[in-house]
């Protein structure tokens, strides 16, 4: 049930690309468009009048949706559920056409007109956990929860000023500490940092015109010891005025202890995915409203789909995993992903990562292990993963660091009962 979207392309029927999104940042637009057009040309005649929606290759496949004269194309892994991507593409198509209706009526519309659609795509894909979070797409640095909360509060207060749109803090090597920047703005900041010679900074705080930003905004950067404070601001004021508004945030940065900052490094095998069996399902609305919406969503679908949706909702508590729900509800795994896709698309549920937090290994913990008679082979697992169970790492990340399978980690941690809490947000709760 793991789904990996690699690229998303929107193009006109004649092959003119309008928008391109790459999960990993490496964009091979010409090759993808050429391969897609070649695939349609090669197989359209054989397919006759059937609607083409999937074209499979050895390691990947195209899943696409056609709306008017537009193709919405996803390049995905070969074994992925095509039904899930049809749901995703339908939502992307509806958003794109409604947002850019006027631009699409023009014959001269180019990719430059649609570059801001990246944020919409990421928001849609994020609902499915189908794109990298900041911790996957970019290198991030995680502070202890109390200090991170104080930084986020100071950032929120800075952004309350009308002329301050969004901001963030990045280390000198491009790791994100805290950020509310949109995707294209963050890319503009990283582009600037890649070209930056620190010795060439004339002022500690300065305005920078960056091509990737909106015409009415500019990039304000402020040098601090750990890196750069970056803000997207509305043009019209001088640097001193902006600096005065942002002074409380800079002071909070100055008070922060970055010695405890932990790098959340990208895992080679941590592909952006959705519906992994060790992820959990969380309701976004009340239980009764979720069931009511599900009945409406699946009206006209086979009755078994509606029944499966209700079973999933009844089993979801935000901590129970996809695998556990599939097992308890007797929903076939090959159908679970399809039903989940519709529930996620309509904002009824969401997929969340689980971040296990294990209590300190004190006398009470030792006594509990003795009471339950923890076998040595299970204790060895606890001994290996305890230092990672601090709230900063997901199950898959702990598995990658310890070389212990996720299922085995889950099995042992479940035996510890109240000595393990299951968080759905990444927080560094213990310094170990």
PADREN-468802 format. One record per residue (C-alpha): x, y, z; residue in one letter. Coordinates in nm, 4 decimals, padded with zeros to 6 digits. Each point is the difference from the previous one (the first is absolute). Last residue first. Layout:
BEGIN
{{X, Y, Z}, "A"}
...
***
This chain:
BEGIN
{{01.9480, 01.1554, 02.5099}, "X"}
{{-00.1785, 00.3360, 00.0069}, "X"}
{{-00.3687, -00.0771, 00.0476}, "X"}
{{-00.3136, 00.1533, -00.1559}, "X"}
{{00.1314, 00.0763, -00.3488}, "X"}
{{-00.3309, 00.0423, -00.1770}, "X"}
{{-00.1315, -00.1478, -00.3262}, "X"}
{{-00.3783, 00.0000, 00.0085}, "X"}
{{-00.2265, -00.3059, 00.0224}, "X"}
{{00.1245, -00.1108, 00.3425}, "X"}
{{-00.0305, -00.3544, 00.1308}, "X"}
{{00.0792, -00.0375, 00.3690}, "X"}
{{00.2029, -00.2912, 00.1367}, "X"}
{{00.0203, -00.0994, 00.3679}, "X"}
{{-00.3804, -00.0168, -00.0008}, "X"}
{{00.0034, -00.3364, -00.1776}, "X"}
{{00.3494, -00.1484, -00.0356}, "X"}
{{-00.1209, -00.2984, -00.2031}, "X"}
{{-00.0945, 00.2293, -00.2894}, "X"}
{{00.3642, 00.1091, -00.0189}, "X"}
{{00.1154, -00.3563, -00.0681}, "X"}
{{-00.2378, -00.0748, -00.2872}, "X"}
{{00.0412, 00.3452, -00.1529}, "X"}
{{00.3775, -00.0373, -00.0119}, "X"}
{{-00.0355, -00.3443, -00.1590}, "X"}
{{-00.2401, 00.1312, -00.2633}, "X"}
{{00.2350, 00.2887, -00.0770}, "X"}
{{00.2892, -00.2346, -00.0717}, "X"}
{{00.3158, 00.0518, 00.2100}, "X"}
{{00.2965, 00.1568, -00.1806}, "X"}
{{00.0314, 00.2455, 00.2926}, "X"}
{{00.0298, 00.3222, -00.1995}, "X"}
{{-00.2341, -00.0969, -00.2833}, "X"}
{{-00.2549, -00.1496, 00.2410}, "X"}
{{00.0019, 00.3152, 00.2087}, "X"}
{{-00.0669, 00.2002, -00.3167}, "X"}
{{-00.2855, -00.2330, -00.0979}, "X"}
{{-00.1564, 00.0316, 00.3445}, "X"}
{{00.0216, 00.3777, -00.0075}, "X"}
{{00.2788, 00.1949, 00.1679}, "X"}
{{00.0047, 00.3088, 00.2224}, "X"}
{{-00.2302, -00.1203, 00.2771}, "X"}
{{00.2775, -00.1351, 00.2224}, "X"}
{{-00.0120, -00.3666, -00.0987}, "X"}
{{00.3420, -00.0012, -00.1699}, "X"}
{{00.2034, -00.0643, 00.3178}, "X"}
{{-00.2315, -00.2870, 00.0893}, "X"}
{{00.0465, -00.1768, -00.3355}, "X"}
{{00.2802, -00.2477, 00.0673}, "X"}
{{-00.0750, -00.0744, 00.3670}, "X"}
{{-00.3673, -00.0430, -00.0796}, "X"}
{{00.0887, -00.2524, -00.2724}, "X"}
{{00.2304, -00.1861, 00.2387}, "X"}
{{-00.2831, -00.0079, 00.2531}, "X"}
{{-00.2140, -00.1814, -00.2538}, "X"}
{{00.2662, -00.2691, -00.0558}, "X"}
{{00.0513, -00.0186, 00.3760}, "X"}
{{-00.3656, -00.0796, 00.0655}, "X"}
{{-00.1972, 00.2637, 00.1999}, "X"}
{{-00.1501, -00.1734, 00.3006}, "X"}
{{-00.2937, 00.2319, 00.0499}, "X"}
{{00.1010, 00.0677, 00.3593}, "X"}
{{00.3728, 00.0314, -00.0740}, "X"}
{{-00.0627, 00.2507, -00.2770}, "X"}
{{-00.2200, 00.2014, 00.2361}, "X"}
{{00.2691, -00.0016, 00.2695}, "X"}
{{00.2565, 00.1344, -00.2464}, "X"}
{{-00.2364, 00.2801, -00.1027}, "X"}
{{-00.0703, 00.0877, 00.3623}, "X"}
{{00.3733, 00.0049, 00.0768}, "X"}
{{00.0725, 00.2469, -00.2812}, "X"}
{{00.0361, -00.0427, -00.3735}, "X"}
{{-00.1537, 00.3316, -00.1065}, "X"}
{{-00.3295, -00.0297, -00.1822}, "X"}
{{-00.0151, -00.1028, -00.3651}, "X"}
{{-00.1370, 00.2381, -00.2612}, "X"}
{{-00.1167, -00.1521, -00.3280}, "X"}
{{-00.0481, 00.2327, -00.3001}, "X"}
{{-00.2911, -00.1218, -00.2133}, "X"}
{{-00.0483, 00.1475, -00.3453}, "X"}
{{-00.3460, 00.1235, -00.0883}, "X"}
{{-00.2422, -00.0832, -00.2824}, "X"}
{{-00.3051, 00.2232, -00.0192}, "X"}
{{-00.3728, -00.0438, 00.0349}, "X"}
{{-00.3184, 00.1712, -00.1197}, "X"}
{{00.1598, 00.2710, -00.2135}, "X"}
{{-00.1686, -00.1031, -00.3237}, "X"}
{{00.3229, -00.1210, -00.1593}, "X"}
{{00.0904, -00.1967, 00.3111}, "X"}
{{-00.3256, -00.1984, -00.0028}, "X"}
{{00.0304, -00.0634, -00.3745}, "X"}
{{00.3593, -00.1213, 00.0291}, "X"}
{{-00.0880, -00.2136, 00.3013}, "X"}
{{-00.2515, -00.1989, -00.2065}, "X"}
{{00.2613, -00.0708, -00.2672}, "X"}
{{00.2706, -00.0861, 00.2521}, "X"}
{{-00.2246, -00.2438, 00.1874}, "X"}
{{-00.0950, -00.1894, -00.3133}, "X"}
{{00.3302, -00.1855, -00.0545}, "X"}
{{00.0286, -00.0477, 00.3766}, "X"}
{{-00.3273, -00.1908, 00.0196}, "X"}
{{-00.2138, 00.1552, 00.2766}, "X"}
{{-00.0307, -00.2571, 00.2806}, "X"}
{{-00.0685, 00.2858, 00.2442}, "X"}
{{00.2540, -00.1190, 00.2571}, "X"}
{{00.2785, -00.0862, -00.2453}, "X"}
{{-00.0383, 00.3069, -00.2185}, "X"}
{{-00.0242, 00.2193, 00.3094}, "X"}
{{00.3178, -00.1506, 00.1430}, "X"}
{{00.1889, 00.0461, -00.3271}, "X"}
{{-00.1123, 00.3613, -00.0362}, "X"}
{{00.1193, 00.0664, 00.3518}, "X"}
{{-00.2041, 00.0843, 00.3083}, "X"}
{{00.1109, 00.3211, 00.1681}, "X"}
{{-00.2311, 00.2600, -00.1520}, "X"}
{{-00.3148, -00.1771, 00.1190}, "X"}
{{-00.1183, -00.1625, -00.3216}, "X"}
{{-00.1990, -00.3242, 00.0293}, "X"}
{{-00.3464, 00.1488, -00.0543}, "X"}
{{00.1287, 00.2048, -00.2931}, "X"}
{{00.1556, -00.3040, -00.1700}, "X"}
{{-00.3189, -00.2031, 00.0442}, "X"}
{{-00.2041, 00.2877, -00.1431}, "X"}
{{00.2226, 00.0172, -00.3064}, "X"}
{{-00.0169, -00.3769, -00.0493}, "X"}
{{-00.3802, 00.0083, 00.0100}, "X"}
{{-00.0062, 00.2815, -00.2563}, "X"}
{{00.2317, -00.1956, -00.2292}, "X"}
{{-00.2079, -00.3184, 00.0406}, "X"}
{{-00.3119, 00.1886, -00.1084}, "X"}
{{00.1571, 00.0525, -00.3439}, "X"}
{{00.0378, 00.3719, -00.0746}, "X"}
{{-00.3027, 00.2172, -00.0764}, "X"}
{{00.0128, 00.1726, 00.3369}, "X"}
{{00.3552, -00.0572, 00.1198}, "X"}
{{00.0723, 00.3635, 00.0808}, "X"}
{{-00.3441, 00.0555, 00.1584}, "X"}
{{00.0248, -00.3053, 00.2237}, "X"}
{{00.3535, 00.1057, 00.0938}, "X"}
{{-00.1200, 00.3479, 00.0921}, "X"}
{{-00.2577, -00.1384, 00.2447}, "X"}
{{00.2518, -00.2445, 00.1477}, "X"}
{{00.2559, 00.2768, 00.0521}, "X"}
{{-00.2658, 00.2307, 00.1468}, "X"}
{{-00.0904, -00.2612, 00.2618}, "X"}
{{00.3631, -00.0630, 00.0975}, "X"}
{{00.0853, 00.3683, 00.0191}, "X"}
{{00.2253, 00.1480, -00.2660}, "X"}
{{00.3656, -00.0415, -00.0962}, "X"}
{{00.0136, -00.3679, 00.1020}, "X"}
{{00.3515, -00.1463, 00.0282}, "X"}
{{00.1390, -00.3075, -00.1739}, "X"}
{{00.3400, -00.1274, 00.1146}, "X"}
{{00.3198, -00.0914, -00.1847}, "X"}
{{00.1588, -00.3436, 00.0571}, "X"}
{{-00.1770, -00.1577, -00.2994}, "X"}
{{00.1323, 00.2647, -00.2371}, "X"}
{{-00.2994, 00.1836, -00.1428}, "X"}
{{00.1927, 00.2674, -00.1825}, "X"}
{{00.3465, 00.0508, -00.1282}, "X"}
{{00.3007, 00.2221, -00.0375}, "X"}
{{00.2857, -00.2494, -00.0124}, "X"}
{{00.1893, -00.0595, 00.3204}, "X"}
{{00.2563, -00.2411, -00.1427}, "X"}
{{00.2720, 00.2582, -00.0468}, "X"}
{{-00.0844, 00.1600, 00.3312}, "X"}
{{00.0169, 00.3771, 00.0238}, "X"}
{{00.1628, 00.1321, 00.3135}, "X"}
{{-00.1835, 00.1449, 00.2936}, "X"}
{{00.2847, 00.2021, 00.1482}, "X"}
{{-00.0271, 00.0628, 00.3727}, "X"}
{{00.0299, 00.3372, 00.1713}, "X"}
{{00.1238, -00.0280, 00.3580}, "X"}
{{00.2855, 00.2467, -00.0525}, "X"}
{{-00.2489, 00.2418, -00.1575}, "X"}
{{-00.0896, 00.1652, 00.3306}, "X"}
{{-00.2488, 00.2728, -00.0899}, "X"}
{{00.0377, 00.3459, 00.1533}, "X"}
{{00.1315, 00.1583, -00.3219}, "X"}
{{-00.2827, -00.1532, -00.2020}, "X"}
{{-00.2462, 00.1543, 00.2450}, "X"}
{{00.1689, 00.3388, -00.0434}, "X"}
{{-00.0226, -00.0302, -00.3789}, "X"}
{{-00.3724, -00.0742, 00.0326}, "X"}
{{-00.0559, 00.2999, 00.2260}, "X"}
{{00.1929, 00.2271, -00.2446}, "X"}
{{-00.2141, -00.0885, -00.3007}, "X"}
{{-00.2147, 00.3133, -00.0055}, "X"}
{{00.3029, 00.2235, 00.0602}, "X"}
{{00.1953, -00.1778, -00.2729}, "X"}
{{-00.2801, 00.0624, -00.2502}, "X"}
{{00.0110, 00.3720, 00.0721}, "X"}
{{00.3809, 00.0110, -00.0160}, "X"}
{{00.0033, -00.1828, -00.3338}, "X"}
{{-00.2199, 00.2559, -00.1739}, "X"}
{{-00.3699, -00.0373, -00.0650}, "X"}
{{-00.2063, -00.0433, -00.3172}, "X"}
{{00.0333, -00.3614, -00.1096}, "X"}
{{-00.2017, -00.2636, 00.1836}, "X"}
{{00.2264, -00.2360, 00.1884}, "X"}
{{00.1184, -00.3603, -00.0417}, "X"}
{{00.2183, -00.0688, 00.3007}, "X"}
{{00.3265, -00.1860, 00.0539}, "X"}
{{00.1996, -00.0375, 00.3195}, "X"}
{{00.3363, -00.1303, -00.1162}, "X"}
{{00.2511, -00.2312, 00.1669}, "X"}
{{00.1043, -00.1107, 00.3487}, "X"}
{{00.1761, 00.3234, 00.0975}, "X"}
{{-00.2646, 00.2287, -00.1436}, "X"}
{{-00.0135, 00.1778, -00.3364}, "X"}
{{-00.3284, 00.1603, -00.0964}, "X"}
{{-00.1618, -00.0459, -00.3358}, "X"}
{{-00.2930, 00.1877, -00.1491}, "X"}
{{-00.1397, -00.1409, -00.3216}, "X"}
{{-00.2268, 00.2227, -00.2039}, "X"}
{{-00.3689, 00.0141, -00.0835}, "X"}
{{-00.2269, 00.1725, -00.2500}, "X"}
{{00.1404, -00.1827, -00.3034}, "X"}
{{-00.0531, -00.3442, 00.1554}, "X"}
{{00.3213, -00.1860, 00.0676}, "X"}
{{00.2131, -00.2242, -00.2242}, "X"}
{{00.2103, 00.2863, -00.1343}, "X"}
{{00.1414, 00.0976, 00.3382}, "X"}
{{00.0417, 00.3639, 00.0978}, "X"}
{{00.2005, 00.0060, 00.3221}, "X"}
{{-00.0553, 00.2314, 00.2943}, "X"}
{{00.2667, 00.0192, 00.2695}, "X"}
{{00.0800, -00.0767, 00.3618}, "X"}
{{00.3574, -00.0781, 00.1102}, "X"}
{{00.1243, 00.2407, -00.2653}, "X"}
{{00.2623, -00.0348, -00.2753}, "X"}
{{-00.0217, -00.3765, -00.0246}, "X"}
{{00.2923, -00.0950, -00.2266}, "X"}
{{00.1808, -00.2088, 00.2616}, "X"}
{{-00.2935, -00.2350, 00.0153}, "X"}
{{00.0325, -00.0729, -00.3721}, "X"}
{{-00.3518, -00.0850, -00.1016}, "X"}
{{-00.0894, -00.1873, -00.3194}, "X"}
{{-00.1352, -00.3061, 00.1788}, "X"}
{{-00.1634, 00.2261, 00.2592}, "X"}
{{-00.1930, 00.1887, -00.2685}, "X"}
{{-00.1222, -00.3218, -00.1591}, "X"}
{{-00.1040, -00.1222, 00.3463}, "X"}
{{-00.2000, 00.3179, 00.0567}, "X"}
{{-00.1675, -00.0241, -00.3419}, "X"}
{{-00.0866, -00.3658, 00.0658}, "X"}
{{-00.1539, 00.1036, 00.3303}, "X"}
{{-00.2076, 00.2589, -00.1813}, "X"}
{{-00.1159, -00.2566, -00.2578}, "X"}
{{-00.1126, -00.2370, 00.2753}, "X"}
{{-00.1687, 00.2579, 00.2193}, "X"}
{{00.1905, 00.1284, 00.3001}, "X"}
{{-00.1343, -00.0800, 00.3457}, "X"}
{{00.3389, -00.1191, 00.1216}, "X"}
{{00.1869, -00.1209, 00.3076}, "X"}
{{00.3432, -00.1637, 00.0276}, "X"}
{{00.0482, -00.0775, -00.3686}, "X"}
{{00.3432, -00.1227, -00.1018}, "X"}
{{00.1656, 00.2034, -00.2767}, "X"}
{{00.3666, -00.0329, 00.0990}, "X"}
{{00.0007, 00.3387, 00.1724}, "X"}
{{-00.2981, -00.1011, 00.2111}, "X"}
{{-00.3475, 00.1089, -00.1037}, "X"}
{{-00.2546, 00.2074, 00.1921}, "X"}
{{-00.3402, 00.0830, -00.1429}, "X"}
{{-00.2400, 00.2682, -00.1064}, "X"}
{{-00.3336, 00.0899, -00.1515}, "X"}
{{-00.1903, 00.3120, -00.1017}, "X"}
{{00.1483, 00.2858, 00.2027}, "X"}
{{-00.1579, 00.3298, -00.1165}, "X"}
{{-00.3253, -00.0551, 00.1886}, "X"}
{{00.1739, -00.0874, 00.3272}, "X"}
{{-00.1429, -00.3234, 00.1469}, "X"}
{{00.2911, -00.1803, -00.1683}, "X"}
{{00.2314, 00.1130, 00.2794}, "X"}
{{-00.2370, -00.1429, 00.2632}, "X"}
{{-00.0096, -00.3355, -00.1812}, "X"}
{{00.3789, -00.0083, -00.0178}, "X"}
{{00.0295, 00.0731, 00.3730}, "X"}
{{-00.2455, -00.2821, 00.0744}, "X"}
{{00.1890, -00.2372, -00.2292}, "X"}
{{00.3278, 00.0836, 00.1750}, "X"}
{{-00.1547, -00.0586, 00.3430}, "X"}
{{-00.1441, -00.3333, -00.1135}, "X"}
{{00.3388, -00.1079, -00.1352}, "X"}
{{00.1589, 00.0781, 00.3359}, "X"}
{{-00.2569, -00.2037, 00.1901}, "X"}
{{00.0075, -00.2926, -00.2483}, "X"}
{{00.3772, -00.0468, -00.0074}, "X"}
{{00.1315, 00.1256, -00.3359}, "X"}
{{-00.0210, -00.1927, -00.3253}, "X"}
{{00.2216, 00.0742, -00.2988}, "X"}
{{-00.1312, -00.0720, -00.3467}, "X"}
{{00.1522, -00.1155, -00.3274}, "X"}
{{-00.2476, 00.0486, -00.2785}, "X"}
{{-00.2467, -00.2189, -00.1863}, "X"}
{{-00.0329, -00.2600, 00.2715}, "X"}
{{-00.0031, 00.1982, 00.3245}, "X"}
{{-00.1943, 00.2792, -00.1668}, "X"}
{{-00.2687, -00.2608, -00.0730}, "X"}
{{00.0652, -00.2003, -00.3106}, "X"}
{{-00.3026, -00.0556, -00.2159}, "X"}
{{-00.2769, -00.2561, 00.0131}, "X"}
{{-00.1043, 00.0505, 00.3589}, "X"}
{{-00.3478, -00.0235, -00.1535}, "X"}
{{-00.1016, 00.3377, 00.1373}, "X"}
{{00.3491, 00.1194, -00.0866}, "X"}
{{-00.0724, -00.0672, -00.3651}, "X"}
{{-00.2746, 00.2607, -00.0042}, "X"}
{{00.2018, 00.2566, 00.1952}, "X"}
{{00.3040, -00.0658, -00.2186}, "X"}
{{-00.1998, 00.0467, -00.3183}, "X"}
{{-00.1506, 00.3247, 00.1284}, "X"}
{{00.3428, 00.1336, 00.0942}, "X"}
{{00.1451, -00.0865, -00.3403}, "X"}
{{-00.2788, 00.1935, -00.1724}, "X"}
{{00.2169, 00.3122, 00.0347}, "X"}
{{00.1864, -00.0947, -00.3197}, "X"}
{{-00.3153, 00.0285, -00.2119}, "X"}
{{00.0502, 00.3143, -00.2070}, "X"}
{{00.3724, -00.0721, -00.0506}, "X"}
{{-00.0879, -00.3333, -00.1620}, "X"}
{{-00.1457, 00.1852, -00.2973}, "X"}
{{-00.3417, 00.1368, -00.1044}, "X"}
{{00.0126, 00.1426, -00.3543}, "X"}
{{-00.3325, -00.1355, -00.1286}, "X"}
{{-00.1964, 00.1553, 00.2833}, "X"}
{{-00.3029, -00.1843, 00.1321}, "X"}
{{00.2239, -00.1862, 00.2461}, "X"}
{{00.0971, 00.3273, 00.1685}, "X"}
{{-00.3634, 00.0845, 00.0788}, "X"}
{{-00.0760, -00.3468, 00.1438}, "X"}
{{00.3151, -00.0051, 00.2098}, "X"}
{{-00.1387, -00.0687, 00.3480}, "X"}
{{-00.3048, -00.2041, -00.1025}, "X"}
{{00.1948, -00.2043, -00.2561}, "X"}
{{00.2917, -00.0719, 00.2345}, "X"}
{{-00.2107, -00.0868, 00.3050}, "X"}
{{-00.2292, -00.2377, -00.1908}, "X"}
{{00.2962, -00.1651, -00.1703}, "X"}
{{00.1945, -00.0460, 00.3249}, "X"}
{{-00.3062, -00.1566, 00.1644}, "X"}
{{-00.0548, -00.2366, -00.2900}, "X"}
{{00.3721, -00.0785, -00.0065}, "X"}
{{-00.0019, -00.1148, 00.3625}, "X"}
{{-00.3059, -00.2244, -00.0487}, "X"}
{{00.1502, -00.1489, -00.3169}, "X"}
{{00.3224, -00.0479, 00.1953}, "X"}
{{-00.1684, -00.2200, 00.2587}, "X"}
{{-00.1689, -00.2060, -00.2714}, "X"}
{{00.3329, -00.0692, -00.1704}, "X"}
{{00.1192, -00.1925, 00.3039}, "X"}
{{00.3794, -00.0086, -00.0156}, "X"}
{{00.1962, -00.2964, -00.1352}, "X"}
{{00.1834, 00.1837, -00.2791}, "X"}
{{00.1029, 00.3038, 00.2061}, "X"}
{{-00.1516, 00.3312, -00.1043}, "X"}
{{00.0129, 00.2622, -00.2765}, "X"}
{{-00.3164, 00.2026, 00.0415}, "X"}
{{-00.1671, 00.1745, -00.2936}, "X"}
{{-00.2767, 00.2576, -00.0225}, "X"}
{{-00.0713, 00.0450, -00.3730}, "X"}
{{-00.1880, 00.3091, -00.1107}, "X"}
{{-00.2179, 00.0517, -00.3088}, "X"}
{{-00.3227, -00.0530, 00.1935}, "X"}
{{00.0920, -00.2018, 00.3076}, "X"}
{{00.2196, -00.3016, -00.0617}, "X"}
{{00.1210, -00.2082, 00.2945}, "X"}
{{00.3281, -00.1807, 00.0197}, "X"}
{{00.1914, -00.2817, 00.1604}, "X"}
{{00.3391, -00.0567, -00.1580}, "X"}
{{00.2025, -00.3004, 00.1087}, "X"}
{{00.3219, -00.0990, 00.1700}, "X"}
{{00.2580, -00.2771, 00.0319}, "X"}
{{-00.0555, -00.2096, -00.3141}, "X"}
{{-00.2586, 00.2172, -00.1743}, "X"}
{{-00.3737, 00.0459, 00.0566}, "X"}
{{-00.2413, 00.2356, -00.1793}, "X"}
{{-00.3144, 00.0886, 00.1948}, "X"}
{{-00.3016, 00.2228, -00.0741}, "X"}
{{-00.0834, -00.0625, -00.3664}, "X"}
{{-00.3743, 00.0100, -00.0587}, "X"}
{{-00.1021, -00.2903, -00.2190}, "X"}
{{-00.0938, 00.0947, -00.3537}, "X"}
{{00.2674, -00.2052, -00.1692}, "X"}
{{00.2784, -00.0993, 00.2366}, "X"}
{{00.2142, -00.1311, -00.2854}, "X"}
{{-00.0092, 00.3373, -00.1772}, "X"}
{{00.0817, 00.1919, 00.3164}, "X"}
{{00.2948, -00.2244, 00.0913}, "X"}
{{00.3035, 00.1373, -00.1794}, "X"}
{{-00.1112, 00.3607, -00.0277}, "X"}
{{-00.1053, 00.0140, 00.3650}, "X"}
{{00.3314, -00.1450, 00.1139}, "X"}
{{00.2001, 00.2324, -00.2257}, "X"}
{{-00.1856, 00.3012, 00.1367}, "X"}
{{00.0787, -00.1161, 00.3543}, "X"}
{{00.3653, -00.0706, -00.0755}, "X"}
{{00.0487, 00.3412, -00.1614}, "X"}
{{-00.1757, 00.1792, 00.2857}, "X"}
{{00.2095, -00.1893, 00.2555}, "X"}
{{00.3310, 00.0559, -00.1806}, "X"}
{{-00.0664, 00.3705, -00.0492}, "X"}
{{-00.1005, 00.0510, 00.3632}, "X"}
{{00.2920, -00.1693, 00.1701}, "X"}
{{-00.0285, 00.1868, 00.3290}, "X"}
{{00.2185, -00.0980, 00.2936}, "X"}
{{-00.1605, 00.1582, 00.3095}, "X"}
{{-00.0677, -00.3366, 00.1624}, "X"}
{{-00.3772, 00.0212, -00.0229}, "X"}
{{-00.0014, 00.1621, -00.3414}, "X"}
{{-00.2761, 00.2363, -00.1084}, "X"}
{{-00.0551, 00.1224, -00.3542}, "X"}
{{-00.2523, 00.2456, -00.1394}, "X"}
{{-00.1129, 00.1250, -00.3394}, "X"}
{{00.1645, -00.2429, -00.2419}, "X"}
{{-00.1024, 00.0296, -00.3689}, "X"}
{{-00.0571, -00.3518, -00.1374}, "X"}
{{-00.2894, 00.0709, -00.2344}, "X"}
{{-00.2573, -00.1125, 00.2567}, "X"}
{{00.1202, 00.2623, 00.2440}, "X"}
{{00.2243, -00.0858, 00.2906}, "X"}
{{-00.0036, -00.0581, 00.3737}, "X"}
{{00.2879, -00.2064, 00.1386}, "X"}
{{00.0401, -00.1719, 00.3367}, "X"}
{{00.3215, -00.1839, 00.0860}, "X"}
{{00.1133, -00.2806, 00.2280}, "X"}
{{-00.3096, -00.1093, 00.1884}, "X"}
{{00.0773, -00.2965, 00.2228}, "X"}
{{-00.2783, -00.2060, 00.1476}, "X"}
{{00.0408, -00.2652, 00.2682}, "X"}
{{-00.3005, -00.2311, 00.0242}, "X"}
***
